Amino acid sequence: MGKYGTRVQYGITMFATDRAMAPMELARAIEDRGFDSMFVPEHTHIPASRETAAPTGDDELPEQYRRTLDPFVALTAAAAVTERIRIGTGVCLVAQRDAIGTAKQVATLDHLTGGRFAFGIGFGWNVEEMRDHGVEFKRRRDVVREKMLAMERLWADDVAEFDGEFVKFEPSWAWPKPVQRPRPPVLIGGAAGPKMFAAIAEYADGWIPIGGAGVRDAWSDLARAAESAGRDPMSLSVVPFGTHPSQSKLDYYESLGCTEVVFFVPSAGPDKVLPILDQHAEIVAARR
């Protein structure tokens, strides 16, 4: 049984860029075809030095990385033209953001959509991009943790305060609060490992395995991390992300207990995206 109901949910992710299908058009197409969610990623900029190797393994970093739209602006546009689908970041680079401002954006978007927002976050991979934001790469996980804990206070408390190494604010008022309580679902994207699962168990609600690989082998490790933190493993979601669907692959994910699967579509115009969406929709329709 999935977190969002009695059936597995199916979503779409695309690198939203200035050359791709507009997020409003994509959101309407996703909702019209019966999907459940739409996710977009984040990169503020890509330094031209290109010191850090591409995470895709390509010799050249795909163009979409340097043309990415701001995710909160893109998702606001998507939310304005839809009524049902959930919208989410996949993923938001929290280390590179101001915690107070990001907490406000998350809460506002969840408020305006009536609780349709999912907060997918990540630790980041681009050393020089982080450096431009004043973040030391080796400490990015510490920075993300503290910013997430600070945001939790802003979402939960009528008078919130925080005194940490990276975030400090005096007793403060911050509204709106998110519609979803105690917060919108927080999903952390990245590779399996002890640090990843400890973070999920402490301050998140699920794991986004990018590409969907390694879920079976990692499931027991995630469960143990949750139990060590005093949490019920069944309360956590696992959302294979950016997958290329097939019936056998979706049977496999469902057998593992995955609550949602998010399919990939290319960063391209409607002429390329819509036929792929239609193919994905046929696969989903056959399962319902």
N, C-alpha and C positions, 0 to 999 in steps of 0.2 A: 504493500500500500504506500503510495507516494505521499510526500509531505503536503502537497497541494490538493489532495482528494483521493478518490478511489482508483485513479488510473495514472499511468506515467504521463508526464507532460512533455511536449516537444516544442523546441524553440529554434530561432535562427540567429546567427551572428554574422556580421559583415563589418569589415573595416570601412567606416563611414568617412569618405574623403570628399574633396571639392570636385573630383572627377567621377565619382560613383553615383549610383542611384540615390536620389535625395532621401533623407531619413523619413520624411513624411510619406513619400511614395512607397518606400519599403515597408513602413509600418502598416499602411493600409493593405498592401498586398499580403502581408503576413497574417493580419487579422481576417481578411476575406477568405483565405485558404484554410482557416481553422487551426492555425498554430497557436501556441499559448504564450510565447514570449519572444522578445527581441533584445539582443545584447550588442553593444558597441564598445570598442577598446579605447585606449587613451595613449597618446604621446604628445607632449607639449611642443616638442621640437626634436630634431635629430641633428646633433653637431656634425658638420661636414668632415671633420677629421676622421671619422669612422674608425676609431681605435678599437671598439668592441666588435667582435665577430657577430654576424647575423645569427639570431636564435634559430632561424629556419635551416641553417647549415649551408645556405647559398653563398657563393662568392660575393655577390652584391646583395645589399639589403633591398627587398622589394620596395618599389616607389611608394606604396600605400602607407608605409611607416612615417614618411616625412610629410604626408598630406592629410593626416588624420584630423577630423573635426573635433572640437571640444565635446566630450561625451554628454555633459549635462545640458548644453544648449541643444545638441542633436536629439537627445531623449525628450526634452521638453517639446520640441517640434513634433516628435513622433506621438507623444502622449496626447497632444492637442487634437489629433485627427483620428484617434482610436478610442474605444470604450472598454475593451475587454482585456486585451493582451497586457501581460506584465512587461515592464521595460527595465533594463538593467545595464550596468557597466560590466564590461567583460574584457579587460579588467581596468579598474581605476588605480593609478599609481599614487597611492596614499603618501608615501615617503616624500614625494615631490610637491605636496600640497599643504596649504595652511589648514590646520585642524579645525579651527573655529569656523572659517568660511566654508569648508567642505561639509561640516556638520549641518550648517544652515542650508546648503544646496540639497543635501540628501533629504532633510526633513521637509523642505519646501516642496520638492518634487513628489515625495510620498504623500504629503498633504493634498496637493493639487490633483493628484491622480486617484485619490481615495484609497491609497494603500496598494498601489500597483508597482512599486519600485523594489528592485533587488540590487544589493550593493556588492557586486563582484569586485574584489580587490586583488592586488598583486604586489610583490616586493620589488619588481623591476629587474632588468638585465643590462641596461645600457649605462656603463660606468660614467661616460662623459655627460650624458643627459642629466644624470643625478648630480654630478659635480657642479653643473651650472645652477642647480637648485640648492647648492650648499649642503648636499647630503653625501656623507662618506659611504662608499659602496659596502664596505665590510660591516657597517653598522645599520644598514637599511632595515633589517628585520627588527632591530630595537626601536628604530624610529617609527616604523609602521605600528608596532605593538602599542607604543605610548600614545600615538595619535588616535588609534582606535579606542583605547581606554578613555582618553579625554573626550572623544566624540560621544561615547556612551553616556558620560555624565551630562553633557549638554542635551542629549535626547531624553534623558530620564528625569533629571532633577529640576524642580521649579527654580531653585537657586543653585547653580552649578559652579564648582571651582575645581582647579587642578593645579598641582605643583609637581612637575616632573623635570627631567633633564632637558627634554626637547620642547615641551609644551607647558606653559604656565598661564593661568588666568585667575583673577580674583573672583570672589563670589559674584555671579552674573545671572541675568535673565536671558533666556534664549527661546523664543517661539518663532514659528510653530513647532510643536512636537510631531514626530512621525505618527501617522495613523496606525501603522503596525507597531504593536507593543511586544516587548520593550524596545524594539527597533526593527527596521526592515531586515530581511534575512541577509546575513553577511556570508559570502562565499569566497574562499581564498583559492586563487588559481596558481598552479605550479606543479612541479614534480614531487612525487611521493618522497617522504623521508621523515626522520624523527623531528626535525625542527618545524617542518610544515605541519605535521599532525599535532604537535604540542601547541602551535599557534591556533589551529582550528579549535582544539579542545578548550583553549582558554578564552578566546574572544570572538569566535565565529560560529556559524551554523552549518557549514558544509564545505566540501572540497570540489574544486573545478580541475579535474585532470585534463590538461590541454591536449587535445587529440584523442583523448579517451583511452590511452594505453596504460597498462599496469594496474587496472582497477582490482582484479581478482586477488593478485598477490598482496596488494596494499590494504585490502579491506580489514583484515584482522589487526594490522598495526594501527590503523585509525581507531578501531574499536578499543584497543588497549589504551591508547592515549586518552580517549574520552573517559574511560573508566578510571584512569589514574587521576583525572581532573574532577572526578565525582559527577560525571555527566552520563546520561543514558546514551549509548551509541546509536540507538534507534532514533534519537532526536536529531541526528546529523544527516544532511543530504549529501549525496554524491552525484555530481552533474557532469558526465562526459561532455566535453566542449570542443566545438569546431570539428565534429566528426562528419564523415561521408557515409550516410546511412544505407543500410541494407536490412532486409527482414531478419536475416540470421544475426547480424550485429545487434539489432534492437532486441531480439529474443535473448541474447546473451546478457545485455545490460539489465534487462528486466529480471532475468533469473538471479542476478546479483543483488537486486533490491534497489537499483538506481531510481531516483524519484523524478528525474528529468534528463533529457538528452537534447543538446543544442547542436544543430546542424550548421555546417559552413556553407556560405555562398560567397562567390568572389566579389572583390571590390571592383565593380563594373557598372555599366549602364543597364537600364531595364531590358534591353534586347538580349543580354546575356544572363541577367539575374532571374528574370521571370520564368524562363523555361526550366531552370534548375529548381526554382521554388515549386513549380508544378510537379516536377518529378518527386521532390521530397514530399509534397502533399499527397501524392498517390500512395506512397509508402505508408504514411500516417493513416490515411483513410482506410487502408486495408486492415489496420489494427484496431479500429474502433467500431 
